Amino acid sequence: MHEPDWKGPLGEALDQALTYLAGLPDRPVPGRAGLAELRAALGGPLPGKPQDPRQVVAELATAAEPGLVASAGGRFFGFVVGGATPAALAADWLTSAWDQNAALHVLGPAASVVEEVAGGWLAELLGLPAGVSVGFVTGVQMANFTGLAIALREVLGRAGWDVDAAGLWGAPRVRVLAGQERHGTIDRALRFLGAGAAAVVPVDADHQGRMRPAALADALGRGDGPAIVCAQLGNVNTGAVDPVAEVCRIAHGHGAWVHVDGAFGLWAAASPALRHLVAGVEEADSWATDAHKMLNVPYDSGLVFCAHPGAHRAAMGTRAGYLVHATGAERDALDYHPEHSRRARGIAVYAALRALGRAGVAELVERCCGHARRFAERLAAADGAEVLNQVVLNQVLVRFLAADGDHDAHTRRVVERVQQDGTCWMSGTTWQGRAAMRISVSNWSTDEADVDRAVAAILRQARQ
């Protein structure tokens, strides 16, 4: 019988990974190779015969390396993507080696219990009510999709419409009230669900992107029928947080379901110093967040919580004669997310939480937000730079002033030059009609030296 060679390819992968990770602190942040170069290195005809696995891994690493973006390192500030702590990364490797299908308890009892435990820890850490249900999904897009799917089914059911049997054709119109500065995943989820982006009733927001409670009350009062209110914790540009306690009070007073898009802002609840920003979040009905952001676990780590587990299971669960469903206290993850087969996502989350502990998670969140304030303070103190937002979490918006008055063009040029320089990487954005550099701090390995090095690079490019 042929014995597979695990040690060769896995040993090669370990060596390549350690070399890459060790080089992150000094590596230029952007990918260095262009499209043609990467296609030439990675392309070509499909081999006609089997290849040596170790050689395949080595050649893959060599060919891909020039096209890798150092988003796992401490000087990537382009999006809220985080990195991966050592425990989370190691557990993610184990997840692939164990190769458990986490949909059913019978297919992976350990994976099922790990997610059950990690889900309980997360709910407590994030200040959610005891007994909430949790689904481990790919990211916040699918977390928002799942939360809104539960909400649609529930509010239409209250109005006497059976979504499971009749779908949405002919159903009562559902209004989805969300701030003008909502994230695009809300509209996209509604498109996926068949409700359409036209279901959104935009609610006025203030100059930081926070939903105005009075505007919400007015919008709810102008209509009737089933309604869902989407609150946002962490505006993608400013980091601003909707006044969630008031949003819940107003929405529930009109019989609406409250869904919270807390992609990164919900993690403020894990910090004693920042928890006041999300006071009242426990009053909502469903929540979406992402562990690959502030918790710094590998991708494929979205989370959806629901205060009504029965509604969650009814919206997501499925039954088939060939499936071996849990019949007792066991938990089938299949009942809480849209997928059938999937990897055991909760293992990396579990390891990250065990390694950090409650105090470590709080410190990580606070440290990222502290680095954002450091960015803002140093850039605001420089001539020709203007910080546009109140830095409440981990987001900074900065604009660069030009002598000729064309601040938008100058700001876009500065963003482009910084990206090309390679010291750090930030994205550009448009905020309330003005061009800005958008700085996101969410990596566990970022330190003050990284921030100061990035600020120096930004100001160097701005002065050219």
FENFEN-V948190 format. One record per residue. N is the residue number from 1. SS is DSSP state (A for helix, B for strand, O for the rest). PHI is phi in degrees with one decimal (999 if undefined). OMEGA is omega in degrees with one decimal (none if undefined). Layout:
n=N ss=SS phi=PHI omega=OMEGA
n=N ss=SS phi=PHI omega=OMEGA
//
This chain:
n=1 ss=O phi=999 omega=-179.0
n=2 ss=O phi=-74.2 omega=177.8
n=3 ss=O phi=-94.0 omega=-179.6
n=4 ss=O phi=-66.0 omega=177.7
n=5 ss=O phi=-93.8 omega=176.8
n=6 ss=A phi=-80.9 omega=-171.7
n=7 ss=A phi=-64.6 omega=-177.1
n=8 ss=A phi=-61.3 omega=-178.5
n=9 ss=A phi=-67.6 omega=179.3
n=10 ss=A phi=-69.5 omega=176.6
n=11 ss=A phi=-64.9 omega=177.1
n=12 ss=A phi=-64.2 omega=179.0
n=13 ss=A phi=-62.1 omega=178.6
n=14 ss=A phi=-61.8 omega=-179.3
n=15 ss=A phi=-62.5 omega=-179.2
n=16 ss=A phi=-64.8 omega=-179.0
n=17 ss=A phi=-65.4 omega=-179.4
n=18 ss=A phi=-64.7 omega=177.4
n=19 ss=A phi=-62.7 omega=179.8
n=20 ss=A phi=-64.4 omega=-177.4
n=21 ss=A phi=-64.7 omega=179.5
n=22 ss=A phi=-65.8 omega=-178.8
n=23 ss=A phi=-87.9 omega=-176.2
n=24 ss=A phi=-57.5 omega=-176.9
n=25 ss=A phi=-59.9 omega=-177.2
n=26 ss=A phi=-110.6 omega=-174.4
n=27 ss=O phi=-76.3 omega=168.8
n=28 ss=O phi=-58.0 omega=-171.2
n=29 ss=O phi=-72.9 omega=-177.0
n=30 ss=O phi=-72.0 omega=169.5
n=31 ss=O phi=-65.2 omega=-174.7
n=32 ss=O phi=-98.1 omega=-174.5
n=33 ss=O phi=-93.2 omega=175.8
n=34 ss=O phi=-86.3 omega=-176.8
n=35 ss=A phi=-60.4 omega=-177.6
n=36 ss=A phi=-63.0 omega=-179.9
n=37 ss=A phi=-64.3 omega=-179.6
n=38 ss=A phi=-68.8 omega=177.3
n=39 ss=A phi=-63.0 omega=178.6
n=40 ss=A phi=-66.8 omega=-177.4
n=41 ss=A phi=-74.4 omega=-174.0
n=42 ss=A phi=-101.0 omega=-174.4
n=43 ss=O phi=-89.1 omega=-176.8
n=44 ss=O phi=100.3 omega=-178.4
n=45 ss=O phi=-70.1 omega=173.7
n=46 ss=O phi=-63.6 omega=-179.9
n=47 ss=O phi=-55.9 omega=179.9
n=48 ss=O phi=-79.3 omega=-177.3
n=49 ss=O phi=-126.1 omega=176.8
n=50 ss=O phi=-58.4 omega=179.0
n=51 ss=O phi=-113.0 omega=177.5
n=52 ss=O phi=-65.9 omega=-175.2
n=53 ss=A phi=-57.5 omega=-179.2
n=54 ss=A phi=-64.7 omega=178.9
n=55 ss=A phi=-65.6 omega=177.6
n=56 ss=A phi=-59.2 omega=-179.9
n=57 ss=A phi=-62.9 omega=-179.1
n=58 ss=A phi=-63.8 omega=-178.4
n=59 ss=A phi=-70.5 omega=175.9
n=60 ss=A phi=-60.6 omega=-179.1
n=61 ss=A phi=-62.1 omega=-179.3
n=62 ss=A phi=-65.9 omega=-177.5
n=63 ss=A phi=-72.4 omega=-175.5
n=64 ss=A phi=-81.1 omega=-170.8
n=65 ss=A phi=-51.9 omega=-179.8
n=66 ss=O phi=-67.5 omega=-179.9
n=67 ss=O phi=-101.4 omega=180.0
n=68 ss=O phi=-88.9 omega=174.1
n=69 ss=O phi=-94.7 omega=-176.2
n=70 ss=O phi=-79.9 omega=179.2
n=71 ss=O phi=-70.7 omega=176.4
n=72 ss=O phi=-81.5 omega=-177.2
n=73 ss=O phi=-94.3 omega=-171.8
n=74 ss=O phi=-84.0 omega=-177.1
n=75 ss=O phi=-117.8 omega=173.4
n=76 ss=B phi=-100.9 omega=-176.0
n=77 ss=O phi=-127.1 omega=-172.3
n=78 ss=O phi=-77.1 omega=-178.8
n=79 ss=O phi=-143.2 omega=178.8
n=80 ss=O phi=-85.1 omega=-176.0
n=81 ss=O phi=-115.9 omega=179.4
n=82 ss=O phi=64.4 omega=176.5
n=83 ss=O phi=-134.6 omega=175.7
n=84 ss=O phi=-143.6 omega=176.6
n=85 ss=O phi=-66.4 omega=-178.1
n=86 ss=A phi=-55.1 omega=-179.0
n=87 ss=A phi=-64.5 omega=-179.0
n=88 ss=A phi=-66.2 omega=179.4
n=89 ss=A phi=-65.2 omega=179.8
n=90 ss=A phi=-63.0 omega=178.7
n=91 ss=A phi=-66.5 omega=177.4
n=92 ss=A phi=-66.8 omega=174.4
n=93 ss=A phi=-63.1 omega=177.2
n=94 ss=A phi=-61.1 omega=178.9
n=95 ss=A phi=-57.4 omega=179.0
n=96 ss=A phi=-69.0 omega=179.9
n=97 ss=A phi=-67.4 omega=179.7
n=98 ss=A phi=-71.4 omega=172.7
n=99 ss=O phi=54.8 omega=179.5
n=100 ss=O phi=-88.2 omega=170.7
n=101 ss=O phi=-88.0 omega=-170.5
n=102 ss=O phi=-87.7 omega=-178.2
n=103 ss=O phi=-72.0 omega=-175.7
n=104 ss=O phi=-121.5 omega=177.5
n=105 ss=A phi=-57.0 omega=-175.9
n=106 ss=A phi=-65.7 omega=179.9
n=107 ss=A phi=-84.6 omega=-179.6
n=108 ss=O phi=-163.1 omega=-177.6
n=109 ss=A phi=-54.8 omega=-179.6
n=110 ss=A phi=-65.4 omega=179.0
n=111 ss=A phi=-62.3 omega=179.2
n=112 ss=A phi=-62.4 omega=-177.7
n=113 ss=A phi=-71.6 omega=176.6
n=114 ss=A phi=-57.1 omega=-179.0
n=115 ss=A phi=-70.3 omega=175.8
n=116 ss=A phi=-61.7 omega=-179.1
n=117 ss=A phi=-68.0 omega=-178.5
n=118 ss=A phi=-62.6 omega=178.0
n=119 ss=A phi=-62.1 omega=176.6
n=120 ss=A phi=-65.3 omega=177.3
n=121 ss=A phi=-60.5 omega=-177.9
n=122 ss=A phi=-63.4 omega=-179.8
n=123 ss=A phi=-59.1 omega=178.4
n=124 ss=A phi=-66.2 omega=-177.8
n=125 ss=A phi=-62.3 omega=-176.0
n=126 ss=O phi=-92.8 omega=174.5
n=127 ss=O phi=72.8 omega=-179.4
n=128 ss=O phi=-90.5 omega=-176.1
n=129 ss=O phi=-63.3 omega=176.6
n=130 ss=O phi=-62.0 omega=176.3
n=131 ss=O phi=87.4 omega=177.4
n=132 ss=O phi=-64.4 omega=174.7
n=133 ss=B phi=-88.4 omega=-178.4
n=134 ss=B phi=-139.9 omega=173.2
n=135 ss=B phi=-122.6 omega=178.0
n=136 ss=B phi=-95.9 omega=-175.6
n=137 ss=B phi=-119.8 omega=-173.7
n=138 ss=O phi=-72.3 omega=-177.1
n=139 ss=O phi=-169.4 omega=-176.1
n=140 ss=A phi=-69.2 omega=175.6
n=141 ss=A phi=-55.8 omega=-179.0
n=142 ss=A phi=-77.1 omega=174.3
n=143 ss=A phi=-67.7 omega=175.9
n=144 ss=A phi=-65.6 omega=176.3
n=145 ss=A phi=-56.6 omega=-177.6
n=146 ss=A phi=-66.4 omega=179.5
n=147 ss=A phi=-59.9 omega=-179.8
n=148 ss=A phi=-74.3 omega=174.9
n=149 ss=A phi=-63.9 omega=176.7
n=150 ss=A phi=-61.5 omega=-177.2
n=151 ss=A phi=-62.9 omega=179.9
n=152 ss=A phi=-58.8 omega=-179.4
n=153 ss=A phi=-61.9 omega=-174.9
n=154 ss=A phi=-72.1 omega=-176.0
n=155 ss=A phi=-71.0 omega=176.2
n=156 ss=A phi=-72.1 omega=175.8
n=157 ss=A phi=-62.3 omega=177.3
n=158 ss=A phi=-63.1 omega=179.7
n=159 ss=O phi=-89.0 omega=176.8
n=160 ss=O phi=88.2 omega=-178.5
n=161 ss=O phi=-110.4 omega=-179.5
n=162 ss=O phi=-92.9 omega=-178.5
n=163 ss=A phi=-63.8 omega=-177.4
n=164 ss=A phi=-58.3 omega=-176.4
n=165 ss=A phi=-88.3 omega=-170.0
n=166 ss=A phi=-105.2 omega=-176.7
n=167 ss=O phi=67.6 omega=-178.4
n=168 ss=O phi=-100.0 omega=-179.7
n=169 ss=O phi=-65.3 omega=-179.8
n=170 ss=O phi=84.2 omega=-178.4
n=171 ss=O phi=-71.8 omega=172.1
n=172 ss=O phi=-56.7 omega=-179.7
n=173 ss=O phi=-67.1 omega=176.4
n=174 ss=O phi=-102.6 omega=175.4
n=175 ss=B phi=-91.1 omega=176.7
n=176 ss=B phi=-114.0 omega=-176.4
n=177 ss=B phi=-91.9 omega=-177.6
n=178 ss=B phi=-144.0 omega=-177.8
n=179 ss=B phi=-62.4 omega=177.1
n=180 ss=O phi=-58.5 omega=-177.7
n=181 ss=O phi=-101.0 omega=178.1
n=182 ss=O phi=-63.1 omega=176.2
n=183 ss=O phi=-79.2 omega=-177.2
n=184 ss=A phi=-63.6 omega=179.2
n=185 ss=A phi=-66.6 omega=177.2
n=186 ss=A phi=-67.3 omega=179.2
n=187 ss=A phi=-61.6 omega=-178.5
n=188 ss=A phi=-65.4 omega=177.8
n=189 ss=A phi=-62.0 omega=179.5
n=190 ss=A phi=-67.0 omega=173.8
n=191 ss=A phi=-63.9 omega=179.6
n=192 ss=A phi=-59.5 omega=-175.3
n=193 ss=A phi=-79.5 omega=180.0
n=194 ss=O phi=87.6 omega=177.8
n=195 ss=O phi=-79.7 omega=178.6
n=196 ss=O phi=85.1 omega=179.6
n=197 ss=A phi=-66.0 omega=178.7
n=198 ss=A phi=-68.7 omega=175.9
n=199 ss=A phi=-69.9 omega=-176.8
n=200 ss=B phi=-74.1 omega=171.0
n=201 ss=B phi=-105.8 omega=-177.2
n=202 ss=B phi=-66.9 omega=179.0
n=203 ss=B phi=-110.3 omega=-176.9
n=204 ss=O phi=-57.0 omega=178.5
n=205 ss=B phi=-121.6 omega=180.0
n=206 ss=O phi=-83.8 omega=-173.8
n=207 ss=O phi=-67.5 omega=176.1
n=208 ss=O phi=-100.8 omega=179.7
n=209 ss=O phi=97.3 omega=179.1
n=210 ss=O phi=-83.0 omega=176.0
n=211 ss=B phi=-60.6 omega=178.3
n=212 ss=O phi=-88.7 omega=-178.5
n=213 ss=A phi=-56.3 omega=-179.6
n=214 ss=A phi=-62.8 omega=178.5
n=215 ss=A phi=-68.0 omega=176.8
n=216 ss=A phi=-64.7 omega=179.3
n=217 ss=A phi=-59.8 omega=179.6
n=218 ss=A phi=-65.4 omega=-178.8
n=219 ss=A phi=-65.4 omega=177.4
n=220 ss=A phi=-64.0 omega=-177.9
n=221 ss=A phi=-72.1 omega=-178.0
n=222 ss=O phi=-84.4 omega=-179.9
n=223 ss=O phi=-144.8 omega=176.4
n=224 ss=O phi=-142.2 omega=-178.3
n=225 ss=O phi=88.3 omega=-175.7
n=226 ss=O phi=-62.5 omega=-177.2
n=227 ss=B phi=-144.5 omega=174.0
n=228 ss=B phi=-125.9 omega=175.9
n=229 ss=B phi=-112.9 omega=178.8
n=230 ss=B phi=-106.3 omega=174.8
n=231 ss=B phi=-95.6 omega=-178.8
n=232 ss=B phi=-122.0 omega=174.1
n=233 ss=B phi=-111.9 omega=-178.6
n=234 ss=O phi=105.9 omega=174.5
n=235 ss=O phi=-62.6 omega=-172.1
n=236 ss=O phi=-64.8 omega=177.4
n=237 ss=O phi=-98.9 omega=-172.8
n=238 ss=O phi=-96.3 omega=-172.8
n=239 ss=O phi=80.5 omega=-176.2
n=240 ss=O phi=-62.4 omega=-174.2
n=241 ss=B phi=-118.0 omega=175.7
n=242 ss=O phi=-62.5 omega=176.2
n=243 ss=O phi=-71.3 omega=-165.4
n=244 ss=A phi=-65.7 omega=179.3
n=245 ss=A phi=-62.4 omega=178.6
n=246 ss=A phi=-67.0 omega=178.4
n=247 ss=A phi=-59.3 omega=-179.9
n=248 ss=A phi=-64.4 omega=-179.0
n=249 ss=A phi=-61.3 omega=-178.5
n=250 ss=A phi=-68.0 omega=-177.0
n=251 ss=A phi=-63.7 omega=-179.5
n=252 ss=A phi=-66.5 omega=175.5
n=253 ss=A phi=-65.2 omega=176.8
n=254 ss=O phi=-103.4 omega=178.5
n=255 ss=O phi=74.7 omega=-177.9
n=256 ss=O phi=-89.9 omega=172.6
n=257 ss=B phi=-83.5 omega=177.3
n=258 ss=B phi=-111.6 omega=173.9
n=259 ss=B phi=-110.2 omega=-177.7
n=260 ss=B phi=-109.1 omega=169.9
n=261 ss=B phi=-88.6 omega=-177.8
n=262 ss=O phi=-113.6 omega=-173.0
n=263 ss=O phi=-42.2 omega=175.1
n=264 ss=O phi=-124.1 omega=-176.0
n=265 ss=A phi=-71.4 omega=179.0
n=266 ss=A phi=-62.3 omega=-179.8
n=267 ss=A phi=-68.2 omega=173.9
n=268 ss=A phi=-59.9 omega=180.0
n=269 ss=A phi=-64.8 omega=-179.9
n=270 ss=A phi=-79.0 omega=-176.5
n=271 ss=O phi=-110.4 omega=175.1
n=272 ss=O phi=-57.4 omega=-178.3
n=273 ss=O phi=-78.2 omega=-174.6
n=274 ss=O phi=-116.0 omega=-172.8
n=275 ss=A phi=-58.3 omega=-178.2
n=276 ss=A phi=-61.9 omega=-178.7
n=277 ss=A phi=-64.7 omega=-175.5
n=278 ss=A phi=-116.6 omega=179.9
n=279 ss=O phi=-56.4 omega=-179.1
n=280 ss=O phi=93.3 omega=-177.7
n=281 ss=A phi=-62.0 omega=-179.1
n=282 ss=A phi=-67.3 omega=-179.1
n=283 ss=A phi=-81.6 omega=-178.5
n=284 ss=O phi=-74.2 omega=-178.9
n=285 ss=O phi=-102.8 omega=177.5
n=286 ss=B phi=-149.1 omega=-175.2
n=287 ss=B phi=-141.8 omega=175.3
n=288 ss=B phi=-125.7 omega=174.7
n=289 ss=B phi=-154.4 omega=-176.1
n=290 ss=B phi=-138.6 omega=-179.8
n=291 ss=O phi=-76.1 omega=179.5
n=292 ss=O phi=-78.2 omega=177.1
n=293 ss=O phi=-88.3 omega=-172.8
n=294 ss=O phi=-71.1 omega=-179.9
n=295 ss=O phi=-80.3 omega=175.9
n=296 ss=O phi=61.1 omega=168.2
n=297 ss=O phi=-109.3 omega=-179.9
n=298 ss=O phi=-59.2 omega=180.0
n=299 ss=O phi=-56.9 omega=-178.5
n=300 ss=O phi=77.6 omega=-172.2
n=301 ss=O phi=-137.2 omega=175.0
n=302 ss=B phi=-74.8 omega=-177.0
n=303 ss=B phi=-138.6 omega=172.8
n=304 ss=B phi=-126.2 omega=178.8
n=305 ss=B phi=-117.5 omega=177.4
n=306 ss=B phi=-141.9 omega=179.3
n=307 ss=O phi=-77.5 omega=-177.9
n=308 ss=O phi=-127.1 omega=-174.1
n=309 ss=A phi=-55.1 omega=178.5
n=310 ss=A phi=-62.6 omega=177.5
n=311 ss=A phi=-66.3 omega=178.6
n=312 ss=A phi=-61.7 omega=-179.1
n=313 ss=A phi=-64.2 omega=-178.7
n=314 ss=A phi=-64.7 omega=-178.1
n=315 ss=A phi=-77.4 omega=-172.5
n=316 ss=A phi=-106.1 omega=-171.0
n=317 ss=O phi=-68.5 omega=177.4
n=318 ss=O phi=-147.3 omega=178.7
n=319 ss=O phi=-135.6 omega=176.1
n=320 ss=O phi=-151.5 omega=-175.6
n=321 ss=O phi=-62.5 omega=-177.0
n=322 ss=O phi=-84.2 omega=-179.0
n=323 ss=O phi=-83.1 omega=176.9
n=324 ss=O phi=-98.8 omega=-175.3
n=325 ss=O phi=-83.4 omega=174.4
n=326 ss=O phi=-63.7 omega=-178.6
n=327 ss=O phi=-118.8 omega=-178.7
n=328 ss=O phi=-123.6 omega=-178.0
n=329 ss=O phi=-83.1 omega=-178.5
n=330 ss=O phi=-66.3 omega=-179.1
n=331 ss=O phi=-113.5 omega=171.3
n=332 ss=O phi=-93.5 omega=-179.5
n=333 ss=A phi=-61.2 omega=178.9
n=334 ss=A phi=-53.3 omega=-177.5
n=335 ss=A phi=-79.2 omega=-172.2
n=336 ss=A phi=-126.9 omega=178.3
n=337 ss=O phi=-149.2 omega=-172.8
n=338 ss=O phi=-78.3 omega=-172.3
n=339 ss=O phi=-93.3 omega=167.1
n=340 ss=O phi=-94.4 omega=179.9
n=341 ss=O phi=-74.6 omega=174.3
n=342 ss=O phi=-162.0 omega=178.2
n=343 ss=O phi=-75.8 omega=-176.9
n=344 ss=O phi=-82.9 omega=-173.8
n=345 ss=O phi=-60.3 omega=-173.2
n=346 ss=A phi=-70.8 omega=-176.8
n=347 ss=A phi=-65.2 omega=178.9
n=348 ss=A phi=-65.8 omega=177.7
n=349 ss=A phi=-63.6 omega=178.3
n=350 ss=A phi=-57.2 omega=-177.9
n=351 ss=A phi=-64.7 omega=178.7
n=352 ss=A phi=-62.0 omega=-179.8
n=353 ss=A phi=-67.0 omega=179.1
n=354 ss=A phi=-63.7 omega=-176.2
n=355 ss=A phi=-70.1 omega=-177.1
n=356 ss=A phi=-85.4 omega=-173.3
n=357 ss=A phi=69.5 omega=-178.3
n=358 ss=A phi=-57.9 omega=-177.4
n=359 ss=A phi=-66.8 omega=-179.2
n=360 ss=A phi=-67.6 omega=177.2
n=361 ss=A phi=-64.2 omega=179.1
n=362 ss=A phi=-59.3 omega=-178.9
n=363 ss=A phi=-64.6 omega=179.7
n=364 ss=A phi=-64.0 omega=179.5
n=365 ss=A phi=-63.0 omega=-178.4
n=366 ss=A phi=-64.8 omega=-179.5
n=367 ss=A phi=-65.7 omega=178.3
n=368 ss=A phi=-61.2 omega=179.4
n=369 ss=A phi=-67.4 omega=176.3
n=370 ss=A phi=-64.2 omega=177.2
n=371 ss=A phi=-65.0 omega=177.0
n=372 ss=A phi=-62.5 omega=177.6
n=373 ss=A phi=-63.8 omega=178.4
n=374 ss=A phi=-63.2 omega=174.8
n=375 ss=A phi=-55.3 omega=-175.2
n=376 ss=A phi=-62.0 omega=-178.3
n=377 ss=A phi=-63.2 omega=-177.2
n=378 ss=A phi=-72.7 omega=178.8
n=379 ss=A phi=-74.1 omega=179.8
n=380 ss=A phi=-64.6 omega=-179.1
n=381 ss=O phi=-78.9 omega=-176.8
n=382 ss=O phi=-89.7 omega=175.9
n=383 ss=O phi=-65.1 omega=174.8
n=384 ss=O phi=83.4 omega=177.8
n=385 ss=B phi=-123.8 omega=-177.9
n=386 ss=B phi=-133.6 omega=176.1
n=387 ss=B phi=-84.7 omega=-171.3
n=388 ss=O phi=-95.1 omega=-173.1
n=389 ss=O phi=-122.1 omega=168.3
n=390 ss=O phi=-80.6 omega=-174.7
n=391 ss=O phi=-83.8 omega=-178.3
n=392 ss=O phi=-100.0 omega=178.3
n=393 ss=O phi=-128.7 omega=-171.7
n=394 ss=O phi=-113.5 omega=-176.0
n=395 ss=B phi=-111.4 omega=177.1
n=396 ss=B phi=-132.4 omega=173.2
n=397 ss=B phi=-112.6 omega=-179.1
n=398 ss=B phi=-132.5 omega=-178.0
n=399 ss=B phi=-124.8 omega=-176.7
n=400 ss=B phi=-113.7 omega=-171.9
n=401 ss=O phi=-93.2 omega=-177.5
n=402 ss=O phi=-105.4 omega=179.5
n=403 ss=O phi=-62.9 omega=-178.7
n=404 ss=O phi=-85.1 omega=177.0
n=405 ss=O phi=87.0 omega=179.9
n=406 ss=O phi=-89.2 omega=-174.1
n=407 ss=A phi=-67.6 omega=180.0
n=408 ss=A phi=-63.2 omega=-178.6
n=409 ss=A phi=-62.9 omega=180.0
n=410 ss=A phi=-64.4 omega=179.4
n=411 ss=A phi=-61.4 omega=179.2
n=412 ss=A phi=-64.6 omega=177.6
n=413 ss=A phi=-65.9 omega=179.4
n=414 ss=A phi=-62.0 omega=178.5
n=415 ss=A phi=-58.2 omega=-179.1
n=416 ss=A phi=-63.3 omega=-179.4
n=417 ss=A phi=-65.7 omega=178.5
n=418 ss=A phi=-63.2 omega=179.0
n=419 ss=A phi=-61.4 omega=-179.2
n=420 ss=A phi=-74.7 omega=-179.2
n=421 ss=A phi=-61.5 omega=174.5
n=422 ss=O phi=92.6 omega=178.8
n=423 ss=O phi=-61.2 omega=179.7
n=424 ss=O phi=-150.8 omega=179.7
n=425 ss=B phi=-143.0 omega=175.3
n=426 ss=O phi=-126.8 omega=177.3
n=427 ss=B phi=-98.2 omega=172.2
n=428 ss=B phi=-98.1 omega=178.5
n=429 ss=B phi=-155.0 omega=171.1
n=430 ss=B phi=-119.4 omega=-177.5
n=431 ss=B phi=-121.3 omega=179.5
n=432 ss=O phi=50.5 omega=175.4
n=433 ss=O phi=83.6 omega=-178.2
n=434 ss=B phi=-117.7 omega=176.5
n=435 ss=B phi=-68.9 omega=-180.0
n=436 ss=B phi=-151.5 omega=168.2
n=437 ss=B phi=-89.7 omega=-177.6
n=438 ss=B phi=-110.2 omega=-177.9
n=439 ss=B phi=-110.7 omega=178.9
n=440 ss=B phi=-119.3 omega=-179.4
n=441 ss=O phi=-115.4 omega=-177.7
n=442 ss=O phi=-147.8 omega=-177.4
n=443 ss=O phi=-98.5 omega=-177.5
n=444 ss=O phi=-62.1 omega=-174.5
n=445 ss=O phi=-92.6 omega=178.2
n=446 ss=O phi=-65.6 omega=176.4
n=447 ss=O phi=-126.4 omega=-176.9
n=448 ss=A phi=-62.7 omega=178.2
n=449 ss=A phi=-64.4 omega=176.5
n=450 ss=A phi=-62.2 omega=179.9
n=451 ss=A phi=-62.4 omega=-177.5
n=452 ss=A phi=-64.8 omega=177.5
n=453 ss=A phi=-65.0 omega=178.9
n=454 ss=A phi=-67.0 omega=179.0
n=455 ss=A phi=-60.2 omega=179.2
n=456 ss=A phi=-60.6 omega=179.4
n=457 ss=A phi=-66.3 omega=179.5
n=458 ss=A phi=-62.5 omega=-177.7
n=459 ss=A phi=-68.3 omega=176.5
n=460 ss=A phi=-62.5 omega=179.7
n=461 ss=A phi=-73.0 omega=-179.0
n=462 ss=A phi=-67.5 omega=-177.0
n=463 ss=O phi=-86.3 omega=-179.7
n=464 ss=O phi=-66.0 omega=none
//
